[in-house]
Amino acid sequence: MKIAFLTSGGIAPCLSASIGRLTQNYLKDYPDAEIIGYLNGYKGLLLGKSIPFPKELAKNTDKFYQFGGSPIGNSRVKLTNIDDCIKKEYIKRGENPLEVAANQLVKDSVTILHTIGGDDTNTTAADLSNYLQKNNYNLTVVGLPKTIDNDVFPITQTLGAWTAAEQGAIFFENIVNENTTSDRQLIIHEIMGRHSGWLTAATTFEYRKRLHAINFIPEIGIIKEKWDVHSVFLPEEKINFKKECERLNKIMDQYDSVNVFLSEGAGMDIIINETEKAGETVLRDAFGHVRLDELNAGKWFAKKLGKALNANKILVQKSGYFGRSAKANKEDLELIFQMADHAVASAIAGNSGVIGWDENNNNILSCIDFNRIKGGKAFDITQDWYINMMNEIKNI
């Protein structure tokens, strides 16, 4: 039995820990198994670059839990995007990336492949698995769902998201103190989340929970209301810009500052439309996704809100890389262990799919068919905890 690991897409706080737990399970229960890791995701698979996992790691797998990022590296590669693979020199002209990847797995005698990534990573794994089956090669592919956006359908909770929310809250605990550097200050905390506002909502919740533990000094104006979150913008909610600015102006007048938590996907259609009308190009990645760093929602909202609130100073800070590069917290580690254990059991049984709590199957931990995995799952803004939080924020 030969097992290969592959991590792909953006990093998340679960990757190193997932590799560690999978390694521990295999080396403990199947000591004769060989393990390799393809370097930098599908790029390494296409180029035939991998590293062996020595048996001695069985004694040290807990060390993986100390680190964020991926010990074997990541990349964004879509095996069905032939032109992109040629452009990046991962394959030669005339080659099929799926065939190249499949041949490398056959050459390496891999019998189990574990992919750790989001919907793009795992749907690409599905393409590869289907290709191999059609060509009579027996390979079991079992994915783990990684994304800090928590937006993979039909999975209840993806790995790394809880840690990213906690880290985003810690990040803003420092940034918010910038409200003392100027009068009429606007601080925008831009948070990752292309189609889903889950991470922004969860980060707001975690930050406000931490806020309750702080002892403020109202005698000299250091009050909770000034350090609180005053507005939250999500992709799932329509923006009544005029009405929100009227409310925020009252907060600015009273507390001399406004703190906004902004999902980077909020108002994306409006921003894309304005960008293209101005004759500028909207850049996209290999999967066709808009490159949100270049689109810069924070800058767009800063300009609009800053003018409307007559702000004297505007600060836009992004917590995405800070949050997604952290090591997994206690809650995520518990998820990782459960999912990784189930992934190994599924792989040994020869069942391919993605591991997760299935929303359409009573939230049972399952090996979900690749064909049911889709990205872009919207955050449910009708949940009680979110409604209660937003009511509190609107009543500041």
C-alpha positions as CSV (number, residue, x, y, z in Angstrom):
1,M,0.0,0.0,0.0
2,K,1.4,3.4,-1.0
3,I,-0.3,6.6,0.2
4,A,0.2,10.1,-1.3
5,F,-0.7,13.4,0.3
6,L,-1.5,16.6,-1.7
7,T,-2.5,20.0,-0.4
8,S,-3.8,22.6,-2.7
9,G,-5.3,26.1,-3.0
10,G,-4.7,28.8,-0.4
11,I,-3.4,27.7,2.9
12,A,-5.6,27.2,6.0
13,P,-4.9,26.5,9.7
14,C,-5.6,22.8,9.2
15,L,-3.1,21.6,6.6
16,S,-0.1,20.7,8.7
17,A,-2.3,19.2,11.4
18,S,-4.2,17.1,8.9
19,I,-1.0,15.7,7.4
20,G,0.2,14.9,10.9
21,R,-2.9,13.0,11.9
22,L,-3.1,11.1,8.7
23,T,0.6,10.2,9.0
24,Q,0.1,9.1,12.6
25,N,-2.8,6.8,11.7
26,Y,-1.1,5.1,8.7
27,L,2.3,4.6,10.4
28,K,0.7,3.3,13.6
29,D,-1.8,0.9,12.1
30,Y,-0.1,0.1,8.8
31,P,3.7,0.1,9.5
32,D,4.5,-1.4,6.1
33,A,2.8,1.4,4.2
34,E,4.8,3.9,2.2
35,I,3.9,7.6,2.3
36,I,4.9,10.4,0.0
37,G,3.9,14.0,-0.3
38,Y,3.6,15.7,-3.7
39,L,5.3,19.1,-3.4
40,N,3.1,22.2,-4.0
41,G,-0.1,20.4,-4.8
42,Y,-1.0,19.4,-8.3
43,K,2.0,21.2,-9.6
44,G,4.2,18.6,-7.9
45,L,2.1,15.8,-9.2
46,L,2.4,17.1,-12.8
47,L,6.1,17.6,-12.5
48,G,6.8,14.3,-10.6
49,K,8.2,16.1,-7.5
50,S,7.5,14.4,-4.2
51,I,9.2,13.7,-0.9
52,P,9.1,10.4,1.2
53,F,7.8,10.4,4.7
54,P,10.2,8.3,6.8
55,K,9.0,5.7,9.3
56,E,10.6,7.6,12.1
57,L,7.9,10.2,11.8
58,A,5.6,7.8,13.7
59,K,7.2,9.0,17.0
60,N,7.0,12.7,16.2
61,T,3.7,13.4,14.4
62,D,2.6,15.7,17.2
63,K,5.1,18.2,15.9
64,F,2.9,18.8,12.9
65,Y,0.4,20.5,15.2
66,Q,2.8,23.3,16.1
67,F,2.7,24.7,12.5
68,G,0.4,26.6,10.2
69,G,0.7,26.3,6.4
70,S,1.5,23.1,4.7
71,P,4.6,21.0,5.2
72,I,4.5,19.9,1.5
73,G,3.5,23.3,-0.1
74,N,0.5,24.5,-2.0
75,S,-0.4,25.8,-5.5
76,R,-3.5,26.7,-7.5
77,V,-3.7,24.3,-10.5
78,K,-6.8,23.1,-12.3
79,L,-6.0,19.9,-14.2
80,T,-8.7,20.6,-16.8
81,N,-7.3,24.0,-17.6
82,I,-4.9,22.9,-20.2
83,D,-3.8,26.3,-21.4
84,D,-2.9,27.4,-17.9
85,C,-0.8,24.3,-17.3
86,I,1.1,24.8,-20.5
87,K,1.6,28.5,-19.7
88,K,3.1,27.6,-16.3
89,E,5.2,24.9,-18.0
90,Y,3.7,22.1,-15.9
91,I,3.1,20.1,-19.1
92,K,4.2,20.3,-22.7
93,R,2.0,21.4,-25.6
94,G,-0.1,18.5,-26.8
95,E,-0.2,16.8,-23.4
96,N,-3.4,16.3,-21.3
97,P,-2.8,17.3,-17.6
98,L,-5.2,14.6,-16.3
99,E,-3.2,12.0,-18.3
100,V,0.1,13.4,-17.1
101,A,-1.1,13.4,-13.4
102,A,-2.6,9.9,-13.8
103,N,0.6,8.5,-15.3
104,Q,2.7,9.9,-12.5
105,L,0.4,8.2,-9.9
106,V,0.8,5.0,-11.8
107,K,4.6,5.4,-12.0
108,D,4.7,6.1,-8.3
109,S,2.5,3.0,-7.6
110,V,0.2,5.2,-5.5
111,T,-3.0,3.3,-4.3
112,I,-4.4,5.9,-2.0
113,L,-4.4,9.7,-2.6
114,H,-5.5,12.2,0.1
115,T,-6.2,15.7,-1.2
116,I,-6.6,18.4,1.4
117,G,-8.2,21.6,0.0
118,G,-11.4,23.4,-0.9
119,D,-14.0,22.7,-3.5
120,D,-11.6,23.4,-6.4
121,T,-9.0,21.0,-5.0
122,N,-11.5,18.2,-4.4
123,T,-13.5,18.6,-7.6
124,T,-10.1,18.4,-9.4
125,A,-9.5,15.2,-7.4
126,A,-12.8,13.9,-8.7
127,D,-11.8,14.6,-12.3
128,L,-8.6,12.7,-11.7
129,S,-10.3,9.8,-10.0
130,N,-12.9,9.5,-12.8
131,Y,-10.1,9.6,-15.4
132,L,-8.2,6.8,-13.7
133,Q,-11.3,4.6,-13.3
134,K,-12.1,5.0,-17.0
135,N,-8.5,3.8,-17.7
136,N,-8.8,0.8,-15.4
137,Y,-6.4,2.0,-12.7
138,N,-7.6,1.3,-9.1
139,L,-6.9,4.4,-7.0
140,T,-8.9,5.5,-4.0
141,V,-9.0,9.3,-3.6
142,V,-10.2,10.7,-0.2
143,G,-10.4,14.4,0.3
144,L,-10.5,16.6,3.4
145,P,-12.4,19.9,3.1
146,K,-10.1,22.8,3.8
147,T,-11.3,26.4,3.6
148,I,-11.5,29.3,6.0
149,D,-14.6,30.5,4.2
150,N,-16.6,27.5,5.4
151,D,-18.5,27.5,2.1
152,V,-18.3,23.9,0.8
153,F,-21.7,22.3,0.1
154,P,-23.0,20.0,1.7
155,I,-20.4,20.1,4.5
156,T,-21.4,21.6,7.8
157,Q,-18.0,22.8,9.0
158,T,-14.8,22.9,7.0
159,L,-11.4,22.6,8.5
160,G,-9.5,25.7,9.5
161,A,-12.4,28.1,9.6
162,W,-12.8,28.3,13.4
163,T,-9.1,29.0,13.8
164,A,-9.2,31.8,11.2
165,A,-12.2,33.5,12.9
166,E,-10.4,33.4,16.2
167,Q,-7.2,34.8,14.7
168,G,-9.1,37.5,12.9
169,A,-10.5,38.6,16.2
170,I,-7.1,38.7,17.8
171,F,-5.8,40.7,14.9
172,F,-8.5,43.3,15.3
173,E,-7.9,43.6,19.0
174,N,-4.7,45.4,18.2
175,I,-5.8,47.3,15.1
176,V,-8.9,48.8,16.9
177,N,-6.5,50.8,19.2
178,E,-5.7,52.9,16.1
179,N,-9.0,54.7,16.9
180,T,-6.9,56.8,19.3
181,T,-4.7,58.3,16.6
182,S,-7.3,60.7,15.1
183,D,-10.7,62.2,15.5
184,R,-13.5,60.9,13.1
185,Q,-11.6,57.8,12.3
186,L,-12.9,55.0,10.0
187,I,-11.3,51.6,10.5
188,I,-12.2,48.9,8.0
189,H,-11.3,45.3,8.8
190,E,-11.3,43.4,5.5
191,I,-11.8,39.7,5.9
192,M,-11.6,36.9,3.4
193,G,-14.7,35.4,1.9
194,R,-15.5,35.5,-1.8
195,H,-19.1,34.2,-1.9
196,S,-19.7,33.5,1.8
197,G,-19.8,35.9,4.7
198,W,-19.4,33.1,7.3
199,L,-15.9,34.1,8.2
200,T,-16.7,37.8,8.6
201,A,-19.7,36.9,10.7
202,A,-17.8,34.4,12.8
203,T,-14.8,36.8,13.2
204,T,-17.2,39.5,14.4
205,F,-18.8,37.1,16.9
206,E,-15.4,36.0,18.2
207,Y,-14.1,39.6,18.5
208,R,-17.2,40.8,20.4
209,K,-16.9,37.8,22.7
210,R,-13.4,38.8,23.5
211,L,-14.5,42.4,23.9
212,H,-16.7,41.4,26.8
213,A,-13.6,40.3,28.8
214,I,-11.9,43.7,28.6
215,N,-12.1,46.1,31.5
216,F,-12.8,49.5,30.0
217,I,-12.1,53.0,31.6
218,P,-15.3,55.0,31.0
219,E,-14.1,57.7,33.4
220,I,-11.7,58.9,30.6
221,G,-13.7,57.9,27.6
222,I,-12.3,54.4,27.0
223,I,-15.7,52.8,26.5
224,K,-16.8,49.5,25.0
225,E,-19.1,51.2,22.4
226,K,-16.1,52.9,20.8
227,W,-14.1,49.6,20.5
228,D,-17.2,47.6,19.3
229,V,-18.1,46.6,15.7
230,H,-20.4,49.2,14.2
231,S,-21.2,47.6,10.9
232,V,-20.9,44.3,9.1
233,F,-21.0,43.9,5.3
234,L,-21.6,40.4,3.8
235,P,-22.1,39.1,0.2
236,E,-25.4,37.6,1.3
237,E,-27.0,40.9,2.4
238,K,-28.1,43.7,0.1
239,I,-26.5,47.0,1.0
240,N,-28.8,50.0,1.7
241,F,-25.8,52.3,1.5
242,K,-27.7,55.5,2.2
243,K,-29.5,54.2,5.3
244,E,-26.4,52.6,6.7
245,C,-24.4,55.8,6.3
246,E,-27.0,57.7,8.2
247,R,-26.8,55.3,11.1
248,L,-23.0,55.3,11.0
249,N,-22.8,59.0,10.9
250,K,-24.6,59.2,14.3
251,I,-22.1,56.7,15.7
252,M,-19.2,58.8,14.3
253,D,-20.6,61.9,15.9
254,Q,-21.0,60.3,19.3
255,Y,-17.9,58.1,19.5
256,D,-15.5,59.8,17.1
257,S,-14.8,56.5,15.3
258,V,-16.5,53.8,13.2
259,N,-15.3,50.2,13.0
260,V,-16.5,48.1,10.0
261,F,-16.1,44.4,9.4
262,L,-16.1,43.8,5.7
263,S,-16.2,40.5,3.7
264,E,-14.0,40.9,0.7
265,G,-16.8,39.6,-1.5
266,A,-19.4,42.1,-0.3
267,G,-20.6,44.4,-3.1
268,M,-18.4,42.5,-5.6
269,D,-20.9,42.8,-8.5
270,I,-21.1,46.6,-8.0
271,I,-17.3,46.9,-7.8
272,I,-16.7,44.7,-10.9
273,N,-19.2,46.7,-12.9
274,E,-17.6,50.0,-11.9
275,T,-14.1,48.7,-12.7
276,E,-15.1,47.4,-16.1
277,K,-17.0,50.6,-16.9
278,A,-13.8,52.5,-16.1
279,G,-12.1,50.5,-18.8
280,E,-10.0,48.5,-16.3
281,T,-9.4,44.7,-16.6
282,V,-10.7,42.5,-13.8
283,L,-8.1,39.8,-13.3
284,R,-9.0,36.1,-12.7
285,D,-7.2,33.0,-11.6
286,A,-6.9,29.6,-13.3
287,F,-10.3,28.6,-12.0
288,G,-11.9,31.8,-13.4
289,H,-12.4,33.4,-10.0
290,V,-11.9,37.1,-9.7
291,R,-8.6,37.9,-8.0
292,L,-10.0,39.8,-5.0
293,D,-6.7,41.3,-3.9
294,E,-6.5,43.2,-7.1
295,L,-10.3,44.1,-7.0
296,N,-9.7,45.6,-3.5
297,A,-13.1,45.8,-1.9
298,G,-11.6,47.5,1.2
299,K,-10.3,50.4,-0.9
300,W,-13.6,50.8,-2.6
301,F,-15.6,50.8,0.6
302,A,-13.1,53.1,2.2
303,K,-13.6,55.7,-0.5
304,K,-17.4,55.5,-0.4
305,L,-17.7,55.3,3.4
306,G,-15.0,57.8,4.1
307,K,-16.7,60.5,2.1
308,A,-20.1,59.8,3.5
309,L,-19.0,59.8,7.1
310,N,-16.7,62.8,6.6
311,A,-13.8,60.8,8.1
312,N,-10.6,62.6,8.9
313,K,-8.6,59.3,8.8
314,I,-9.3,56.0,7.1
315,L,-7.5,52.8,7.9
316,V,-8.0,49.5,5.9
317,Q,-6.5,46.4,7.4
318,K,-6.7,42.8,6.1
319,S,-6.5,39.9,8.5
320,G,-6.7,37.2,5.9
321,Y,-3.0,36.1,5.7
322,F,-2.6,36.5,9.4
323,G,-5.6,34.2,10.1
324,R,-5.2,31.6,7.4
325,S,-1.5,31.0,8.3
326,A,-2.1,30.2,11.9
327,K,-1.7,26.7,13.5
328,A,-5.0,24.9,14.2
329,N,-6.7,25.8,17.5
330,K,-8.2,23.3,19.9
331,E,-11.6,23.2,18.3
332,D,-10.2,22.7,14.8
333,L,-7.8,20.0,16.0
334,E,-10.8,18.1,17.3
335,L,-12.4,18.3,13.9
336,I,-9.2,17.4,12.1
337,F,-8.7,14.3,14.2
338,Q,-12.2,13.1,13.6
339,M,-12.1,13.8,9.9
340,A,-8.6,12.4,9.3
341,D,-9.5,9.2,11.2
342,H,-12.6,8.7,9.1
343,A,-10.6,9.5,6.0
344,V,-8.2,6.7,6.7
345,A,-11.0,4.2,7.4
346,S,-12.7,5.2,4.1
347,A,-9.5,4.9,2.1
348,I,-8.7,1.5,3.5
349,A,-12.3,0.4,2.6
350,G,-11.7,1.7,-0.9
351,N,-14.4,4.4,-0.7
352,S,-13.5,7.6,-2.6
353,G,-15.0,11.0,-1.7
354,V,-14.7,14.0,0.6
355,I,-15.0,13.6,4.4
356,G,-17.4,15.9,6.3
357,W,-20.6,16.2,8.3
358,D,-23.3,16.0,5.6
359,E,-26.0,18.6,5.9
360,N,-28.3,16.6,3.7
361,N,-27.8,13.4,5.8
362,N,-28.6,14.5,9.4
363,N,-25.1,15.9,9.8
364,I,-23.6,12.5,9.9
365,L,-19.8,12.3,9.4
366,S,-19.6,10.6,6.0
367,C,-17.5,10.0,2.9
368,I,-19.4,12.3,0.5
369,D,-19.5,11.5,-3.2
370,F,-17.2,14.0,-5.1
371,N,-20.1,14.8,-7.5
372,R,-22.0,16.4,-4.6
373,I,-19.2,18.7,-3.6
374,K,-19.7,22.3,-4.7
375,G,-18.2,25.6,-3.6
376,G,-19.8,29.0,-3.0
377,K,-22.2,27.9,-0.3
378,A,-23.8,31.0,1.1
379,F,-23.8,31.9,4.8
380,D,-27.2,31.4,6.4
381,I,-28.0,34.9,7.8
382,T,-31.2,33.6,9.4
383,Q,-29.3,31.8,12.2
384,D,-30.3,33.0,15.7
385,W,-26.7,33.8,16.8
386,Y,-26.2,36.0,13.8
387,I,-29.5,37.8,14.1
388,N,-29.0,38.5,17.8
389,M,-25.5,39.8,17.2
390,M,-26.6,42.1,14.4
391,N,-29.5,43.5,16.6
392,E,-27.0,44.3,19.3
393,I,-24.7,46.0,16.8
394,K,-27.5,48.1,15.3
395,N,-28.5,49.2,18.7
396,I,-25.1,50.6,19.7
